[in-house]
Amino acid sequence: MHLSHLAAAIAAATLLAACDDLVAPHPEASRRGGADEIVGVSGPVQTGYVLDEHDQPQAVTFVVWDGHAIVGGDMDFGPAEGIARTPEEARALRSDGAMTPRFSNYRPGPAARWPDNGTHIIIPYVKDGTWNGYATQWGRVQAAIDKIHAQSRVRFVPRTNQADYVIITRGNDFCSVGRRGGAQYCRPSGNYWQVAMHELGHAIGLQHEHQRSDRDGHIRVFLDRTARDGEFVILSSTDASRSGGYDFNSVMHYGPAQFSTGGHTIEPNFTTYPGAKLWSGGSSCSDTTIRVKPLTCRTGFSAGDVDGINAMYGGSSAPTRSYVSFSNGRCLDAPSAANGTRVHMWDCLGASHPNQRWAYNAATGELKIHGNKCLDAWGARRLDPIVVHDCHGGGNQKWDIGTFGQIRLRGIADEAGRPMCIDISHYARGLGAQMVLQYCHRGDNQAWRSSAGGVGGATFNLWSDITRCADAPSAATGTQLHMWDCSATNPNQRFTRTASGEMRIHGKCLDAHASQPGNPAKVWDCHGGANQKWIRDPSGRLSPDSNRGVCLDVSNSSSFNGSKLILYSCHDGGNQRWTYTEPYNP
């Protein structure tokens, strides 16, 4: 989950809109989709205020259990008296030192992080006597700990004399979030190892994916199907509360029937994911068309969960990555550490080259290179140059990753109120093409993928707004492309973008033939002609260089498997809008 070079200034938390109760049920909504997996805590719902990492008041909805405020059904936010009743009281409590700040979906601030020795994040723990006679249940908790150790830098270590530690006690599946100070509790039931991993994820500092501020574009929550509607309230209204793209595979995402009184409590947003299906008891965990799956389908942390942990703890131990342009397959490059050096495109040079290895700290939004230099938007005005500069914490050095892979300036808009993104000036594809700040759009000169290995080339699925992916069913010269169910592993759908603008598949090129309306889009032997060089405009439309007036088009706007791809006069329809996805995850 991530760059989300995250967020603007943090605003007040948003409760679920009342209209969510009125969303029309999906035709399959009567399926329950499995029993609750997390027991959690219920009770009368209360609303109060806590502070985020910027000391700004945020509204939270919670229930009280044994004097503690429990948010989202299983997140222990500490003593209930630490929850203020008004924003003003929250500020006063913070200034008096009486309240530890509460943080975003994925990131507690520095005061709530566990010690990090540069190699491992150390969480001391005590296994208490409640597990006596419950060896099977403890075995599931131990399995979750082993998974965490295998997938991340986190290490749960038996406590010796550490002042801050976690007591793991058998309970109803809830846990303190991040380091609270002194002894704190995590209470997994041991019914499922995946749920134990979810609870221990809270101890690390992770919060709920399904409560992040952008979730309504990805899921629909049905409050009329649960008696515990407070457990589904959005935690924050800003991007700072999340890391990366929305992650259905996160171990921190509830299943479809969590806390249900009948029917799904969570379903995919079918406007965003028109081809999605609902979970039913006999469904396969591996079915990629089912977006919201039970926690027991998880095989461990998702890649986004691991990125979130790395970003949360940040610092010199944060992993470095190269950023590869989908436009030309080259890498974002800072040729010098001198202040004011222009950032440009260059051939990707691998994981060891310092000019292309960027370390992202999601807690601050900084993207660092050459040690302590930051990606900098100069004066944060449209068309300003993108440079590297000493890190100073200013708004022109804070970034997010947008829905279509953009590197987006956090919370600063252009003169027309539009968000602004890093942009390859004039769609240039050559070595040394320079970066500028431009309003965010869907052009391929603003689309990026991260590469841990620093590998160049842009390999992707080509996903249509009307659903499904472009597919070349054969490598034979002259084969017409069509639409098919998306797959991240099917070679018929894996395109490579070259620096010259070619879109290659099966070792051949996407070819616009005579580049006239009605002509088929085919695979053809690569020859370097303009009808094999493609540009994606700010609307997401793809046109051959030989005729910018025609666009790659799904014939008759059909969303069925086998629908043919042709060239057609460019218009604003969804059947001409395309997204590069890597791996497939529109």
KAVEN-V237037 format. One record per backbone hydrogen bond with DSSP energy under -1.0 kcal/mol. NH is the residue of the N-H (numbers start at 1). CO is the residue of the C=O. E is the energy in kcal/mol with one decimal. If there is no record, write none. Layout:
# KAVEN-V237037
NH,CO,E ; NH,CO,E
This chain:
# KAVEN-V237037
6,4,-4.3 ; 20,17,-2.0 ; 21,18,-1.5 ; 22,19,-1.5 ; 23,20,-1.2 ; 29,26,-2.6 ; 31,28,-2.0 ; 40,172,-2.8 ; 41,73,-2.2 ; 46,62,-3.1 ; 48,60,-2.4 ; 49,84,-2.7 ; 50,58,-2.5 ; 52,56,-2.1 ; 55,52,-2.1 ; 58,50,-3.4 ; 60,48,-2.4 ; 62,46,-2.9 ; 63,70,-2.0 ; 65,68,-2.6 ; 68,65,-2.4 ; 69,78,-3.0 ; 70,63,-3.3 ; 71,75,-3.3 ; 74,71,-1.0 ; 75,71,-2.1 ; 76,175,-3.4 ; 77,69,-3.1 ; 80,67,-3.2 ; 82,79,-2.0 ; 83,80,-1.9 ; 84,49,-2.3 ; 90,86,-1.9 ; 91,87,-2.0 ; 92,88,-2.1 ; 93,89,-2.9 ; 94,90,-2.2 ; 95,91,-2.3 ; 96,92,-1.7 ; 97,94,-1.6 ; 98,93,-2.1 ; 102,51,-2.8 ; 104,107,-1.0 ; 112,109,-1.8 ; 113,110,-1.3 ; 117,120,-2.2 ; 121,153,-2.0 ; 122,115,-2.6 ; 123,155,-2.7 ; 125,157,-2.2 ; 126,166,-2.5 ; 128,168,-1.7 ; 131,128,-1.2 ; 132,129,-1.7 ; 134,131,-2.7 ; 138,134,-2.6 ; 139,135,-2.3 ; 140,136,-1.3 ; 141,137,-1.6 ; 142,138,-3.0 ; 143,139,-2.1 ; 144,140,-1.9 ; 145,141,-2.3 ; 146,142,-2.7 ; 147,143,-2.1 ; 148,144,-2.3 ; 149,145,-2.4 ; 150,146,-2.1 ; 151,147,-1.7 ; 152,148,-1.5 ; 155,121,-2.9 ; 157,123,-1.7 ; 159,125,-2.6 ; 165,182,-2.1 ; 166,124,-2.4 ; 167,184,-3.5 ; 168,126,-2.9 ; 169,186,-2.3 ; 171,188,-1.6 ; 173,187,-2.3 ; 175,74,-2.3 ; 176,185,-1.9 ; 177,76,-1.5 ; 178,202,-2.4 ; 179,112,-2.9 ; 184,165,-1.7 ; 186,167,-2.4 ; 187,174,-3.3 ; 196,192,-1.9 ; 197,193,-2.3 ; 198,194,-2.0 ; 199,195,-2.5 ; 200,196,-2.6 ; 201,197,-2.0 ; 202,198,-1.4 ; 203,199,-1.5 ; 204,200,-1.8 ; 205,201,-1.4 ; 206,201,-2.4 ; 207,105,-3.2 ; 209,252,-1.2 ; 212,209,-1.6 ; 215,212,-1.6 ; 217,214,-1.3 ; 218,215,-2.4 ; 219,215,-2.8 ; 220,267,-3.0 ; 222,265,-2.2 ; 225,222,-1.5 ; 226,223,-1.2 ; 231,228,-1.7 ; 232,229,-1.7 ; 233,230,-1.1 ; 235,211,-2.7 ; 241,238,-1.7 ; 242,239,-1.9 ; 250,247,-1.3 ; 253,250,-1.6 ; 258,255,-1.1 ; 260,257,-1.8 ; 261,225,-3.4 ; 265,256,-2.4 ; 266,256,-2.0 ; 267,220,-2.2 ; 269,218,-2.4 ; 273,269,-2.5 ; 276,273,-2.0 ; 277,289,-2.9 ; 283,280,-2.9 ; 287,284,-1.4 ; 290,287,-1.4 ; 297,294,-2.0 ; 298,295,-2.2 ; 306,302,-1.9 ; 307,303,-2.4 ; 308,304,-2.4 ; 309,305,-2.1 ; 310,306,-2.5 ; 311,307,-2.9 ; 312,308,-2.5 ; 313,309,-2.1 ; 314,310,-2.3 ; 318,315,-1.9 ; 321,358,-2.4 ; 322,451,-2.4 ; 324,449,-2.9 ; 325,330,-3.1 ; 326,447,-2.4 ; 329,325,-2.3 ; 331,346,-3.1 ; 332,323,-2.4 ; 333,344,-3.1 ; 334,355,-2.8 ; 340,388,-2.6 ; 341,338,-1.9 ; 343,386,-2.6 ; 344,333,-2.5 ; 345,433,-1.7 ; 346,331,-1.9 ; 350,454,-1.3 ; 356,353,-1.6 ; 358,321,-3.0 ; 359,368,-2.6 ; 361,366,-2.5 ; 365,361,-2.6 ; 368,359,-3.0 ; 369,373,-2.3 ; 372,370,-1.2 ; 373,369,-1.6 ; 374,389,-3.4 ; 375,367,-2.3 ; 376,387,-3.0 ; 377,396,-2.5 ; 380,377,-2.6 ; 383,437,-4.5 ; 384,381,-2.3 ; 386,435,-1.8 ; 387,376,-2.5 ; 388,341,-1.3 ; 389,374,-1.7 ; 391,372,-1.4 ; 397,394,-1.8 ; 398,395,-1.2 ; 399,365,-2.0 ; 400,408,-3.3 ; 402,406,-2.1 ; 405,402,-1.8 ; 408,400,-4.1 ; 409,420,-3.0 ; 410,398,-2.7 ; 414,418,-2.6 ; 417,414,-2.2 ; 421,438,-3.7 ; 422,407,-2.4 ; 423,436,-2.4 ; 424,445,-1.8 ; 425,434,-2.5 ; 427,424,-1.9 ; 428,425,-1.9 ; 432,345,-2.9 ; 433,430,-1.6 ; 435,343,-2.1 ; 436,423,-2.5 ; 437,384,-2.2 ; 438,421,-2.5 ; 440,419,-2.7 ; 442,538,-2.4 ; 444,536,-1.2 ; 446,443,-1.8 ; 448,405,-1.2 ; 449,324,-2.0 ; 451,322,-2.8 ; 457,329,-2.7 ; 458,497,-1.1 ; 460,495,-2.0 ; 461,581,-2.5 ; 463,579,-2.6 ; 464,468,-2.4 ; 465,577,-2.0 ; 467,464,-2.0 ; 469,484,-2.8 ; 470,462,-2.7 ; 471,482,-2.9 ; 472,492,-2.8 ; 478,523,-3.2 ; 479,476,-2.1 ; 481,521,-2.6 ; 482,471,-2.5 ; 483,563,-1.9 ; 484,469,-2.1 ; 493,490,-2.3 ; 495,460,-2.8 ; 496,504,-2.3 ; 497,458,-2.1 ; 498,502,-2.2 ; 501,498,-1.6 ; 504,496,-3.2 ; 505,508,-2.3 ; 508,505,-2.4 ; 509,524,-3.0 ; 510,503,-2.5 ; 511,522,-3.2 ; 512,531,-2.4 ; 515,512,-3.0 ; 518,567,-3.9 ; 519,516,-2.3 ; 521,565,-2.1 ; 522,511,-2.1 ; 523,479,-1.9 ; 524,509,-2.0 ; 532,529,-1.9 ; 533,530,-1.3 ; 534,501,-2.7 ; 535,543,-2.4 ; 537,541,-2.6 ; 540,537,-2.5 ; 543,535,-2.4 ; 545,533,-3.2 ; 546,530,-1.0 ; 547,544,-1.5 ; 550,547,-1.5 ; 551,568,-3.1 ; 552,542,-2.6 ; 553,566,-2.7 ; 554,575,-1.5 ; 555,564,-2.7 ; 557,554,-2.3 ; 558,555,-1.6 ; 562,483,-3.4 ; 563,560,-1.9 ; 565,481,-2.4 ; 566,553,-2.6 ; 567,519,-2.7 ; 568,551,-1.9 ; 570,549,-2.0 ; 576,573,-1.7 ; 577,574,-1.4 ; 578,540,-2.8 ; 579,463,-2.4 ; 581,461,-2.0
